Amino acid sequence: MPVPVLEARDIWSGYGEQQVLRGIDLVLQPRSITALIGANGAGKTTFLRTVSGLLRRTRGSIALNGKSIDGLPPHAVVAEGFVQSPEGKQLFLEMSIHENLLIGATNPRAKARRSQTLREVFDLFPILEERKAQPASTLSGGQQQMLAVGRALMAMPAVLALDEPSLGLAPIMVDRLFDSIRALKHRDLAILVIEQNVNQVLEMADHGYVVENGTIAMEGTGSELLHNPHLRSTYLGI
Ligand code: ATP
């Protein structure tokens, strides 16, 4: 087996006294799409915050490409290659699309390759190049989500983590966004997607994890999970 891009073992974390994650194990393989699903409040976003260094875990270890990122502050975790496109996008709406993209490439590794990566992002999302001089506020919801993904790509991630990318998008835009995520898989990248859109994300995912009450209740290939009776009744209402 190749060295996993991300290896999180026995992660415990929470907010003050409130323990949310209770021993999460999660592994991302190179050039793969992994889905993280589970009910509201199960702990998915808390897991991302913990890996990002925004929350301090009380137990466990995290390695990126075999190198420990334990205890690193958030900017150092990004520089090591774990980049998150957060729920709610957090774009600078009054700044231009071009400026928003450049902000993604502030770490030294990404800065050195900035124009090349920008070219790749424009090839992936042509609308961003067409409208690059306009304020981000002029984009539709779906296009803003593409900008958020594009900005995350500018940081040259080893892991791209997407927190509910389809939130608030019309179905046609969700299809387009998922097509773009599929296209990304062919790059040297591991993608972790949190989604409420369980059916669609499992169809696309190589692997999936189901979080319940801060632990991994189930894992398997995307199609194994799609056909699992417990998962179908709990998350797909079938
Ligand atoms: P969602 O889809 O609703 O985002 P989630 O699986 O991502 O669900 P988390 O956001 O990780 O869930 O929340 C897990 C638990 O942590 C919940 O009980 C939530 O109330 C609590 N929680 C989340 N953020 C905070 C915070 N900033 N302070 C205190 N508790 C929090």
Boltz pocket constraint, residues with backbone or C-beta under 6 A from the ligand:
constraints:
  - pocket:
      binder: B
      contacts: [[A, 15], [A, 18], [A, 20], [A, 38], [A, 39], [A, 40], [A, 41], [A, 42], [A, 43], [A, 44], [A, 45], [A, 46], [A, 47]]
      max_distance: 6.0
